[in-house]
Amino acid sequence: MKEEVMAVLENIRPALQADGGDVELVDVSDDGLVKVRLVGACGHCPMSTMTLKMGIERTLKDKVPGVKEVISI
């Protein structure tokens, strides 16, 4: 599942980088929890929670079976 998550994040990354941010994959657990770190402009943006939940999490849930939640650490 980790490889699938990484591939989806590679597709999301250009949109984040266009706004001066990025996402780093920290961990993917066997129970479907994906841990990421928002960096750059995304790390301090007031909309980062929306980006995480409505963008990254929604896309990962749609594209990778087994993803249950995405959290930022």
N, C-alpha and C positions, 0 to 999 in steps of 0.2 A: 504494500500500500504506500510505503514511503516514496518509491519511485514515481508512482502516479501523482502523489501530492506535489512532488518537486516539479513534475512536468506541467501541472496546472498553474503553479506559482510562476513558472517561467512565462506563461501566457499572460498572467496578470501584471507582472513586473513592469513592462513598458508604460502602462498607464500610471503606475505609481511614480516611476522615474520621471515622467513628463512633468510632474508637480514637485520634483525635488526630493522624493522619498524613495523608499524601497522596503522590501519584506525579506526577512531571513527565516528559514525553517530551522527550528530548534529541536523539535522532537515529534514523532508520531507514535502514539501508544497503540497497543493491540486492541484496546477498547474504543478506538475511534476518536481519541482526543488529539488534536493537532495544536502544537505550541509554536507560535511564531513571535518574532520580534520586529516591530515596525521601527524603521530607522530613518535618518535624515529628517526631512520636513514632516513625514508621517508620524514620527515619534513624538512630536510636540503639537501636532495639529489638533484643534478642538473637535474636528470631525473624524478623528482617528477611530473612535468607537463605531461610527457609522460605516467607515471604510472596512473595518474588520468584520463586522457582523453582516451588513447588507451587501458587501462586495466580495471579500475573500471567503468568508464562511459559506455564503449562499452558493458561490461558484464551486467551491470544493465539494459541498454536499451534492450538487447537481452532477458533477463529473466523476467523483470518486466514491464508489459504493463503500460503506462502512464508516465514513467520516460522520461523527455525531456532533462535534463542537470544535470551534477554533477559539483559542484564547491567546492573548498577547501577554508576554512576560517581560 
